[in-house]
Amino acid sequence: MSTDFVSTRLTGWGLTAPSVARVATVAPADVAACVKDSGVRGVIARGLGRSYGDAAQNSGGSVLRLAGSVSDVVVDPESATVTASAAVSLDELLKIIVPRGFFVPVTPGTRFVTVGGAIASDIHGKNHHADGSFGAHVRRLSLLLADGTVRELSPTDESDLFWATVGGMGLTGIILEATFAVLPIETSRCIVSTVRCRDLDELLSEMSVGDEDHRYSVSWVDLLARGRSFGRGVLWRGDHARVSDLAPKLAVDPLRYEPRHLASVPPIVPAPGLVNLLTSRTFNELWLRKEPRRKDGQIKSIPGYFHPLDSIGSWNRLYGPRGFIQYQFVVPFEREDALRRCIELVVESRLASPLVVLKRFGAANRAPLSFPMPGWTLTVDMPAGADGLSELCRRLDDVVLEAGGRHYLAKDAHTRAESIVRGYPRLSEWRRIRDSVDPDGIWQSDLSRRLALLG
Ligand SMILES: Cc1cc2nc3c(=O)[nH]c(=O)nc-3n(C[C@H](O)[C@H](O)[C@H](O)COP(=O)(O)OP(=O)(O)OC[C@H]3O[C@@H](n4cnc5c(N)ncnc54)[C@H](O)[C@@H]3O)c2cc1C
């Protein structure tokens, strides 16, 4: 069967660096034929396009969206696993599994990501310190290779290729299907403790004790506050609530799950550049004041705790047509000086939007290109094209890399090939495994070319 490709302009979630590719939505059985006809600019898979930069773009080449259906999802309560097409989103999965008493092993800050995208980026969540990243929960996956064959991979069978695919940004092949562990839950609510911290010292010391007692932990930092309030923020720690934690009204239907969509930002924003210094400062001030100094036992819904931004569709348009970048790095524990210096640089620049996240990572996994490692990760959104942004990113890169840290490929839109070589010391090992199954460089993306990932 011939596949209809449509020439399409694509960006990542940050809306920067658009490029045009031949895009098609393809049934698993037709993927091999599309790959065979791909031409010199190669092919890359695309999920829901929630990576911020150019990971799921392929200028002048092909981009394949896998067709998959939720009706094929298999939940096995005995082994607490789910088998799903790589095209299925966490949003679709949660609607199936939460009412049956399970939760995804790892969720990012949005549920609009596919299983394929979750594995290819080896995504992390608020539970990284407790449960690691998504790849740690994958029991098996099927991968379509450049030669059109399909291989079954697991942490024990063809484990090198399995781990090169976890975090491999689609550059080892197209993941067709995966089986992964899910977490048994009693309710669809979380029980959350909040601590509002007056400065960075207080925030870091609060975060350094007590995370181990909770499955989830994350902080927001005000990167516009200076002077005595430098680095002030709010820490939220949470766990899945038990039925006994719920008020009688909620306990009647403890697994009820109804994520709400409140509104969408239109394609043309009435006031582009809505996210600026004034609005961000006001937001931060109000946000901070609404949080209690210290409070335990708040009951929140899954969307309210994990995915608050998902209730507003296309919120990325708020930055206007030039879009924004999300700068995310990790630096090892013991290099709090580097974390502090990065925060100082961002505060001085006055470029940070209110969306800032600070988290402590736990142990890394075996994947050579997996981003998390033990240390501090900071995520900052900044408007693209702003004066001084490139210079700021270069200075931040220097601090991060000198400290032995690295950047997250799923978020990156700015850094250079040298940063990846320094930040990912196992890059050549990954290339060797990758090249063994794709000697002709069929899998390519704008990201792979910009950062010379294939060597
Ligand atoms: C609001 C928001 C919050 C976020 N929060 C977090 C967070 O907390 N933690 C985190 O880790 N990430 C986070 N992310 C990033 C997001 O989780 C990752 O970028 C994820 O990979 C996006 O999945 P996707 O399906 O949209 O994939 P895409 O963005 O479409 O693709 C991402 C990569 O996956 C590859 N890929 C997609 N499908 C397949 C497949 N079937 N086979 C092989 N490769 C494939 C693509 O080639 C590409 O390299 C966030 C993103 C947003 C927009």
The ligand as an SDF file (V2000), in Angstrom:
LIG
                    3D

 53 58  0  0  0  0  0  0  0  0999 V2000
    4.6600   20.9070   29.3420 C   0  0  0  0  0  0  0  0  0  0  0  0
    5.7510   19.8940   29.1980 C   0  0  0  0  0  0  0  0  0  0  0  0
    6.2980   19.3340   30.3260 C   0  0  0  0  0  0  0  0  0  0  0  0
    7.3140   18.3720   30.2060 C   0  0  0  0  0  0  0  0  0  0  0  0
    7.8150   17.8540   31.3520 N   0  0  0  0  0  0  0  0  0  0  0  0
    8.7930   16.9100   31.2640 C   0  0  0  0  0  0  0  0  0  0  0  0
    9.2940   16.2890   32.4370 C   0  0  0  0  0  0  0  0  0  0  0  0
    8.8760   16.5840   33.5550 O   0  0  0  0  0  0  0  0  0  0  0  0
   10.2340   15.3120   32.2880 N   0  0  0  0  0  0  0  0  0  0  0  0
   10.6700   14.9260   31.0480 C   0  0  0  0  0  0  0  0  0  0  0  0
   11.5270   14.0230   30.9960 O   0  0  0  0  0  0  0  0  0  0  0  0
   10.2210   15.4950   29.9300 N   0  0  0  0  0  0  0  0  0  0  0  0
    9.2890   16.4710   30.0040 C   0  0  0  0  0  0  0  0  0  0  0  0
    8.7890   17.0300   28.8640 N   0  0  0  0  0  0  0  0  0  0  0  0
    9.3420   16.5870   27.5760 C   0  0  0  0  0  0  0  0  0  0  0  0
    8.5910   15.3750   27.0020 C   0  0  0  0  0  0  0  0  0  0  0  0
    8.2900   14.4540   28.0210 O   0  0  0  0  0  0  0  0  0  0  0  0
    9.5100   14.6370   26.0200 C   0  0  0  0  0  0  0  0  0  0  0  0
   10.0080   15.5140   25.0510 O   0  0  0  0  0  0  0  0  0  0  0  0
    8.7910   13.4730   25.3040 C   0  0  0  0  0  0  0  0  0  0  0  0
    9.7330   12.7540   24.5670 O   0  0  0  0  0  0  0  0  0  0  0  0
    7.7150   13.9720   24.3460 C   0  0  0  0  0  0  0  0  0  0  0  0
    7.0140   12.8640   23.8170 O   0  0  0  0  0  0  0  0  0  0  0  0
    6.3200   12.9580   22.3930 P   0  0  0  0  0  0  0  0  0  0  0  0
    5.4690   11.7610   22.2110 O   0  0  0  0  0  0  0  0  0  0  0  0
    5.6640   14.2890   22.2310 O   0  0  0  0  0  0  0  0  0  0  0  0
    7.5690   12.8350   21.4290 O   0  0  0  0  0  0  0  0  0  0  0  0
    8.1870   13.8490   20.3290 P   0  0  0  0  0  0  0  0  0  0  0  0
    8.4400   15.1610   20.9750 O   0  0  0  0  0  0  0  0  0  0  0  0
    7.2960   13.8210   19.1390 O   0  0  0  0  0  0  0  0  0  0  0  0
    9.5510   13.1130   20.0460 O   0  0  0  0  0  0  0  0  0  0  0  0
   10.5500   13.0980   21.0260 C   0  0  0  0  0  0  0  0  0  0  0  0
   11.6490   12.0910   20.6250 C   0  0  0  0  0  0  0  0  0  0  0  0
   11.0910   10.7870   20.6690 O   0  0  0  0  0  0  0  0  0  0  0  0
   11.2970   10.1410   19.4270 C   0  0  0  0  0  0  0  0  0  0  0  0
   10.1530    9.2350   19.2150 N   0  0  0  0  0  0  0  0  0  0  0  0
    8.8410    9.5230   19.2980 C   0  0  0  0  0  0  0  0  0  0  0  0
    8.1200    8.4170   19.0280 N   0  0  0  0  0  0  0  0  0  0  0  0
    8.9920    7.4200   18.7690 C   0  0  0  0  0  0  0  0  0  0  0  0
    8.8690    6.0480   18.4030 C   0  0  0  0  0  0  0  0  0  0  0  0
    7.6910    5.4500   18.2300 N   0  0  0  0  0  0  0  0  0  0  0  0
   10.0040    5.3380   18.2100 N   0  0  0  0  0  0  0  0  0  0  0  0
   11.2290    5.8980   18.3500 C   0  0  0  0  0  0  0  0  0  0  0  0
   11.3990    7.1910   18.6940 N   0  0  0  0  0  0  0  0  0  0  0  0
   10.2950    7.9380   18.8990 C   0  0  0  0  0  0  0  0  0  0  0  0
   11.3760   11.2510   18.4100 C   0  0  0  0  0  0  0  0  0  0  0  0
   12.0940   10.8250   17.2650 O   0  0  0  0  0  0  0  0  0  0  0  0
   12.1180   12.3080   19.1930 C   0  0  0  0  0  0  0  0  0  0  0  0
   13.5050   12.0850   19.1310 O   0  0  0  0  0  0  0  0  0  0  0  0
    7.7850   17.9800   28.9220 C   0  0  0  0  0  0  0  0  0  0  0  0
    7.2170   18.5520   27.7710 C   0  0  0  0  0  0  0  0  0  0  0  0
    6.2060   19.4980   27.9020 C   0  0  0  0  0  0  0  0  0  0  0  0
    5.6120   20.1070   26.6550 C   0  0  0  0  0  0  0  0  0  0  0  0
  1  2  1  0
  2  3  1  0
  2 52  2  0
  3  4  2  0
  4  5  1  0
  4 50  1  0
  5  6  2  0
  6  7  1  0
  6 13  1  0
  7  8  2  0
  7  9  1  0
  9 10  1  0
 10 11  2  0
 10 12  1  0
 12 13  2  0
 13 14  1  0
 14 15  1  0
 14 50  1  0
 15 16  1  0
 16 17  1  0
 16 18  1  0
 18 19  1  0
 18 20  1  0
 20 21  1  0
 20 22  1  0
 22 23  1  0
 23 24  1  0
 24 25  2  0
 24 26  1  0
 24 27  1  0
 27 28  1  0
 28 29  2  0
 28 30  1  0
 28 31  1  0
 31 32  1  0
 32 33  1  0
 33 34  1  0
 33 48  1  0
 34 35  1  0
 35 36  1  0
 35 46  1  0
 36 37  1  0
 36 45  1  0
 37 38  2  0
 38 39  1  0
 39 40  1  0
 39 45  2  0
 40 41  1  0
 40 42  2  0
 42 43  1  0
 43 44  2  0
 44 45  1  0
 46 47  1  0
 46 48  1  0
 48 49  1  0
 50 51  2  0
 51 52  1  0
 52 53  1  0
M  END
$$$$
